[in-house]
Amino acid sequence: MKLAIEMAKKSFNEGGIPIGSVLVKNGILIAQGHNKRVQENNPILHGEMDCLNNAGRIGSFKDCVIYSTLMPCYMCAGTIVQFKIPKVIVGESETFTGARIFMEEHGVEVIDLNLKECKNLMQRFIKKNPEIWNEDIGETR
């Protein structure tokens, strides 16, 4: 999770949404990524999507764990389910409840660490950039 938090901070420092993600397979780091929606003007480049894209074609994802600083949304959760990633460890879900139930209903183990550091980083960003956050979670008018 420490590396995912570093990736979230990297995104924050770039002016982007501070969500980081890492993928581990059999205890070995495979990929890392962070939300780049703002930086690359790409509406689907969430932290988990960037991480999985960086992983490339690794064959089976069945022995993987994906870490994310925030509970995955339905788009990212759908990809996690599609790739049969069995475990997701998240930094927090207070800021955004995401798609936990959806993932669990599809057999994904979800562990929420409820980390203050992740919550604080998200709250700092949201306070500074509410319009970007609302766009990210589909709440624009």
Secondary structure, DSSP 4 states (H G I P E B T S, - for coil): -HHHHHHHHHHHHTTS---EEEEEETTEEEEEEE--HHHHT-TT--HHHHHHHHH---S--TTEEEEESS---HHHHHHHHHTT--EEEES-SSS--TTHHHHHHTT-EEEE---HHHHHHHHHHHHH-HHHHHHHTT---
